[in-house]
Amino acid sequence: MAEKWSDLSARMGAGAAMTVIGLAGIALGGHIFHLLVGLICGLMVWELVGILRPGVRHVQLQLGAVTGLAVFLSIYLPVGFALPVLLAPALLGFGQLERDRTIYMAFTVMILMAGYGMMQVRDDLGFGWMLWLVLVVVVTDVVGYFAGRMIGGPKFWPAVSPKKTWAGTASGWIGAALVGLVFSINTGAGLQLMGISVAVSMASQMGDIAESGMKRKMGVKDSSNLIPGHGGLMDRFDGMLGASLFLLVVGQFIGFPPGLG
């Protein structure tokens, strides 16, 4: 029983620290939030390169710095100019990696576009809707964690993520739907927000699974040791990557937020 909850204290400590930093950045918005997102994205690519090509620190630093700068600059450019800036770091790393180039490009593009999506949500829709996005991802993770360990049952994908269960996965969807319901009542958005919240929850889980699968393929447990005793930024923000990228894409088609024009 103790082993089942062995990572709880580490998760809570890391989660509390990141919550404080994240909420402060979201509340301040503007240049501060852009810098924070750029820094996080740059560090995640730094971790990614460290996984794919360990020991080559100058390549890690170069691609991480270029990614962070590209994310930060992109939000200040017209979309037509922002897009090539966002894709450039993915191509830049292609010639510097000896193998697993496809993994690098796919994850780097996801990180870049997700970072851009988060800044766009905060700038265009404000603090409240950025908070909704964060809460959907956090509630999905937290409810899934506790429900999965308390209920147990069949594993979701034991070969890639041995601790995840179907009970925890489905409970995360329910938690996300409740977040959507609360926001629909308090913002005037339509009840479709509940369905969108569930879809964003699923996208966050897909981001988590994709990162877990990549780490399993590369034979590593954590993306880095940046967060003492609890892995790296990719380990904590993988769900946010999937959710933000999904909202960036589908938000253009569904008229987000629903019911608010």
N, C-alpha and C positions, 0 to 999 in steps of 0.2 A: 504493500500500500504506500509506504514512504517513497519508494522508487517512482511511483506514478506521479507524485507531486514534487519530484526532486528539483525540477527547474523552475518552480513557481516563484521563489524569492528572487531569483535572478531576473526572471521576466518582469516582475512587478517593479523592481528597482530600476531596471533599464527603461521600462515603460514610463515610469513616473518622471524620470529625468527628461526623456524625449518629449513627453507631453508638455512639460513646462516650456521647453525651448520652442517646440512647435507652435503652441498656442500664442506665445509671445511674438513669434515671427508672423503668424497669421494676423494677429491683432494689429501689429504695426503696419503690415502691408508694404506696398511701394518698394523702394530700393532695398530695404532691409529684407523683405520676404524674397525678393528676386535674388539677392546675394545668398541667402540661406539655401534656397532651392538649387542655385548653381553650385554651391559648395557640396551639398549632399549628392547631386548627380555626378560631379567630378570625382568624389570619393568612391562612389559606387563603381564607376568605370575603373578607377585605380584598383579596387578590389577584384574586379572582373579580370583585368590583365594579370594581376598577381596569381589568380587561379589558373589561367590559361597558359601563362608563360612565367612561372615562378623564378625569382632570382634576378630578373632583368629590371632593376629598379628605375633606370633612366627612362625606359619605355613606359613603365607604370606612371611615373610622374608626368611625362610628356602628354600621354593620352588622357590622363585624369585632368590635367590643367586645361588642355584644349577643350575637353568636354564641358567643364565648369564654365569656361569663358563663353563657349558657344551658347549654352543655355541662358546665361545671364544676358548676353547681347541680343538674343533672338526676340525677347519680349519688347525691345525698343525699336525693332525694325518692322516695316510693312511685311505682311505675311509672305508675299512673293519673294522677298529677300531673306526672310527668316528661314524658310524651308531649306535652301542649300546650305545655310550656315549650320542648321541642325543636323543635316546628313553628313557633313564633311568629316567630323571625327570618326564616324563609322568606316569611311573609306580610307582615312589616314592610317588607321591601325591595320588595314588589310595587308599592307606590305611589310609590317613589322612583326607579324606573328608567323611562326613557322608552321603551325597547324591550328585546327579548330577555328578557322577564320569565320566560318558561317555562324558559329555560336557567338563570336565576338560581335559581328555586325548586327545580328538579330537583337541581342541584349542591349547593345549600345544605342541602337535606334529606339528601342523601347524606353530606355532611360531618358534619352534626349526628348522624345515626344511627350513622355509622361511629365517631365519637368515643365515643359512648355504648357502642357494642359493645366497643371496646377496653378501656374502663374496667371493663365488666362481666366480660370475660374475666379481667383481672388480679385484680379483687376476688374473684370467685367461684371461679375455677379455679387461681389462683396464678401464680407466676413462670414455672414450667415450660411451661404451656400458652400463656401470652402469648409466651414465647420461641419456641415451635413456630410460632405464627401469623406472627411476624416473620421467622423463618427460611424459611418457605414462600415468602413474598413476596420476600425478598432473594435466595434461591437461584433462584427463577423469573427474576428480573431479571438476575442475574449470569450464570447458565448460558445464558440466552437471548441475552445480549449477546455472550458469547464464541463460542458455537456459531454464532450468526447470522453473525458476521463471518468465522469460520474456514471454515464450510461453504458459506455463501452460498445460492444457489438462488433459487427463486421467492419473490417478495415476498408478504407477508401481506395488506397493504392499502396499496399504494403511493400512492394518492391522499391518504391521511390520515397514514400513518406510513411514509415511503419507505425507512427503514433496516431495518424489521422483516421477517424472513423466516419462512417456514413451518418451516425447520430450527431456528431459534432458538426459535420458539414451542413446538414439540413437545419440544425439549430442556429447556425450562423445566418442562414437565409431568413429564418423567422425573426431573429434579432434585427436584421437589416430592414425587414418589412415594418417592424414597429418604429424604427427610426424614421422611415418614410412617412408613416402615419402621423407621428408627432409633428413633423415638419409640414406636412400637408395641412394639418389643422391650424398651425400657428403662422403659416405664410400665405394661406389662401391658394396654394398650389392644388391641382387636382389629385384625386386618389390614385391616379396613374403613377404618382411618385412612389407609391409602395412597390409597384412592379419594377420601376426603374431602380429602386434601391436594392431589390433582390438581384437584378441583373448586374448591378455594380458589385454587389457582394460576390456573385459568381465569378466575375472578372478578377476580383482581388484574390480569390482562391486559385484561379488559373495562374495568376502571377506567382503565387506562392509555390504551386506545383511545378511550374516551369523552372524556377530557381532551384528547387529541391532536386529536380531531375538533372539539371546541369551539374550541380555539385556532386551528385551520385556518379554521374558519368566521369567526372574529373577526379573522383576519389578523395574529396575533401568534405569535412564535416561543417565548417563555418566559412563564410566568405572572407573573413579576416578576424583579427582580435581587437578591432577598434573600440568595441564596447566591452570593457573588462568582464571576463567570465561569461560573456554571452554573445560571442560572434561579432559580425560586422553589420554595416548599414544595409547591405542587400538582404541580410537575413531578417531585418526588421521592416524594410520598406518594400519588399517584394510584392506584397498585397496592394500597396499604394500605387505601385507601377502599373499593375494590371487594371486597377480601378480608374486611375486618371487617364490612361491611354484609351480605355473603352469609352469613357465619358467624352473625351476629346473627339472621338470619331462619331459616335452615335448622337451626340448632342447637336450636331449639325442637321440631323434629320428629324429629330423628335420635337424640336422647339422647346428646348430645356431653358428654364423650369416649366413643367407642364401646367397649362391653365393660367399662366401669368403673361402670355404674349411675348 
